[in-house]
Structure formats: structure tokens, C-alpha cells
Amino acid sequence: MVNEMKKADAVIVGFGWVGAIMAKELTEAGLNVMALERGPHRGTYPDCTYPQSIDELTYNIRKKLFQDLSKSTVTIRHDALQTAVPYRQLAAFLSSTGTGGAGLHWSGVHFCVDPTELRQCSHYEERYGKNFISEGMTIQDFGVTYDELEPFFDNVKKVFGTSGTPWRYAGAQISRNLPRFGSCAAASSCGKSAPGATPQRFSIALST
């Protein structure tokens, strides 16, 4: 039976890192947002509380946070002549289920961008010489610099609730010290409007 939901200005499929932040930004811009997520709601409590969060049987063996491929999965075939069959076992890249997505099953770890990642071609040529990169390799610099993106990185860290000590390399401080925020900030702040703004409708539809 089909359930007909109320109309929304925007529908977001998947309520992980990206979906949660998009929902927050869109609701603060005044839109009514519906997020669709496969699986249950997961929050800071009780899912992220200690010592439950390090239960090896629940998470490492029974893989509570990941998609149950016996219930839903993708199909795979190695060439056009084969019949696509259900994929029943994943290896390194496990598909998560429930709110929080990969941000939850990676324990909320948020890796910061290394400035050299955005200018790898120039970095290697400066460090090892022009002949270091073999002919035909497609390595190149990004079209933007770290300094140009840093204000956006800073905003993302504040939205995500990223915290930690300054990143240092060879004795030099590379990044600013980050304040301590509460965990799961991205998910918990979604649906709240900016101070002084008119509260907007935000809802999540879950499937189990």
C-alpha cells in the first residue's frame, strides 16, 4: 500500500553527513524539507553512549550499523552476457543504514584536507623536480587553492561540530585550534532554524 505524504519543497534521499547538512541549510533558507532514510533513527543517545558503542559482538560481528544484504541489496554482473545476481557479501566498503550514515559508523571522524592535496602536481614538481611525474600521468592541481576554500572548511567544521587540537607538521601549526563541540552536532541540529528565523517544517521518513 502506498503512503501519500504531504508536499515538500525538497526531498533528500539518505540522511547521513551530506543529507543532514543539506537539510539544515535548506530549512534555514526557509524550505520545507523531507528526508528519506533506509533503516532506524540513530542518535547521540543511546546509540553513541559508552560502553555500548564499543560492543564488538553488536557492531563488528553482527554489523548493526550496516545494510542487511539478505533483505535488500544491489545486483552485479561482470559483463553484458551475464545475468545480474544479488550481491550478498560486501568487503571493505560497507553500506550503512539508519540516520547518521557513514558519519556514524566512522565514529564521527572528520578528516581535514591537506593543503598539498589541492596542488599535488606542483607540490611533487617543487619537491622532486619536473621529471618526477611520468609522461602521460593525469595528476594535476585543483582549480582552487586551500586559502580560497579555507573559509568554507571553517564553516563546515562548525556545522559538523568538529573539534580537536591544531594540526602541526614539522613543528609548524597548519590549522587553527578547534573549539570543543558536542558530538553528533550535524544530526542533532537539523530541523532547527537560524536564530530569529521563522521555524520551518523538517521531517524524516524511515523505512525498516
C-alpha positions in Angstrom: 0.0 0.0 0.0 1.3 3.4 -1.0 1.5 6.1 1.7 1.0 9.6 0.4 2.9 12.2 2.3 2.5 16.0 2.4 4.1 18.0 -0.3 7.7 19.2 0.4 9.9 21.8 -1.2 12.8 19.5 -1.2 13.2 15.7 -0.7 16.6 14.4 0.4 17.4 10.7 -0.1 19.8 9.5 2.6 20.2 11.2 6.0 24.0 10.9 6.5 26.7 13.5 6.6 25.6 15.1 3.3 21.9 14.7 3.7 21.8 16.1 7.2 23.8 19.2 6.4 21.7 19.8 3.2 18.5 19.5 5.3 19.9 22.0 7.8 20.9 24.5 5.1 17.6 24.2 3.2 15.4 24.6 6.3 17.4 27.6 7.4 16.8 29.1 3.9 13.0 28.7 4.5 12.2 25.5 2.7 10.0 22.6 3.9 12.2 19.5 3.7 11.6 15.8 3.8 14.5 13.4 4.3 14.1 9.7 3.4 16.3 7.2 5.2 16.6 3.4 5.0 16.6 2.0 8.5 16.0 3.3 12.0 16.8 6.6 13.7 20.1 6.7 15.5 21.1 9.5 17.8 23.8 10.5 20.3 21.8 8.6 23.0 21.6 5.7 23.3 23.5 4.6 20.2 26.7 6.6 20.8 27.0 6.1 24.6 29.9 4.3 26.3 30.3 1.4 26.8 27.5 0.3 24.5 29.2 1.9 21.5 32.2 -0.5 21.7 30.1 -3.7 21.8 32.2 -5.8 19.5 29.5 -8.5 19.0 26.8 -6.0 18.1 28.9 -3.8 15.7 31.9 -5.8 14.5 30.3 -9.2 14.2 26.6 -8.6 13.7 27.3 -5.3 11.9 24.3 -3.4 13.4 25.0 -0.2 11.5 25.2 -1.7 8.1 22.8 -2.7 5.4 21.4 -6.3 5.8 22.1 -7.7 2.3 19.7 -10.6 2.9 16.8 -8.1 2.9 17.9 -5.5 0.3 20.9 -5.3 -1.9 22.2 -4.4 -5.4 22.8 -6.7 -8.3 26.1 -7.3 -10.0 27.4 -8.9 -13.2 30.9 -8.9 -14.7 29.9 -8.4 -18.4 26.9 -7.8 -20.6 26.3 -11.5 -21.2 25.9 -12.5 -17.6 22.6 -12.4 -15.6 22.7 -9.9 -12.8 22.5 -11.6 -9.5 22.1 -10.2 -5.9 25.2 -9.2 -4.1 25.3 -10.9 -0.7 28.6 -10.0 0.8 30.5 -6.7 0.9 34.1 -6.3 1.8 35.8 -3.0 2.8 33.1 -0.5 1.8 30.0 -1.4 3.8 26.8 0.4 3.1 25.3 1.9 6.2 21.7 2.1 7.3 19.8 4.5 9.6 20.2 8.1 10.3 23.8 9.3 10.5 25.0 7.1 7.7 28.8 6.8 7.2 29.3 9.7 9.6 28.0 7.5 12.4 29.8 4.2 11.6 33.1 6.1 11.1 32.6 7.4 14.7 32.1 10.9 13.5 35.7 11.2 12.3 36.1 14.2 10.1 39.4 14.3 8.2 40.7 17.7 7.3 42.1 18.4 3.8 45.9 18.6 3.5 46.8 21.8 1.5 49.1 19.7 -0.7 46.2 17.5 -1.8 44.9 20.5 -3.8 48.2 21.1 -5.5 49.7 17.7 -5.9 51.3 18.3 -9.3 53.0 21.5 -8.2 54.0 20.0 -4.9 55.8 17.0 -6.4 57.5 19.1 -9.1 58.8 21.5 -6.5 59.9 18.7 -4.2 61.3 16.2 -6.7 61.8 18.1 -10.0 59.9 18.3 -13.3 60.9 14.8 -14.4 59.4 13.1 -11.3 55.9 12.8 -12.8 55.9 10.3 -15.7 54.6 11.4 -19.1 51.0 10.5 -19.6 50.1 10.7 -15.9 47.0 12.8 -15.3 47.9 14.2 -11.9 47.1 17.9 -11.7 46.4 20.7 -9.3 42.8 21.5 -8.4 41.4 24.7 -9.8 41.2 26.3 -6.3 43.6 26.8 -3.5 43.4 25.8 0.1 43.4 29.5 1.1 40.3 30.1 -1.1 38.5 27.1 0.4 39.5 27.6 4.0 36.5 29.8 4.9 34.2 27.0 3.7 36.2 24.4 5.5 35.9 26.5 8.7 32.2 26.8 8.3 31.8 23.1 7.7 33.8 22.3 10.9 31.5 24.5 12.9 28.3 23.0 11.3 29.6 19.4 11.8 30.8 20.2 15.4 34.4 19.2 14.6 36.8 19.6 17.5 40.4 18.9 18.2 43.9 20.2 18.6 45.7 22.2 15.8 47.3 20.2 13.1 51.1 20.5 13.1 53.7 19.5 10.6 57.4 19.7 11.1 56.8 21.9 14.1 54.6 24.4 12.2 50.9 24.9 13.1 48.9 24.3 9.9 45.3 24.6 11.1 43.6 26.6 13.8 42.7 25.2 17.2 39.1 24.0 17.1 36.7 24.5 19.9 35.0 21.6 21.6 31.5 20.9 20.3 29.0 18.3 21.3 29.1 15.0 19.3 26.6 14.2 16.5 26.1 18.0 16.1 25.2 17.7 12.4 22.3 15.3 13.0 21.1 16.9 16.2 20.9 20.5 14.7 18.9 19.6 11.7 15.5 21.0 11.6 16.3 24.0 13.7 16.1 27.4 12.1 18.6 30.1 12.3 18.2 32.4 15.3 15.4 34.9 14.7 14.1 33.0 11.6 10.6 31.6 11.2 10.7 27.9 12.2 10.3 25.6 9.2 8.9 22.1 8.8 11.5 19.4 8.7 10.8 15.7 8.9 12.4 12.3 8.3 10.7 9.2 6.9 12.3 6.0 8.0 12.0 2.5 6.5 13.0 -0.6 8.3 
